[in-house]
């Protein structure tokens, strides 16, 4: 039987933590940074966790973990 392939675009965007949560980095921090204020850029610098159980299950299927 065929194995499930990893969705490579998702694997680059989502990371699994040791406790099983899914970690993501914020978008909008690559270009046009001169137009964004310092507070917005500072908050975009960090990472965050995905909360919804439904979304977590879907992402876990995509990254095959």
ABEGO torsion letter per residue (X at the ends): XBBBBBBAAAAAABBBBAAGBBBBBBBGAABGAAABBAAAAAAAABBBBBABAAAAAAAAAAAGX
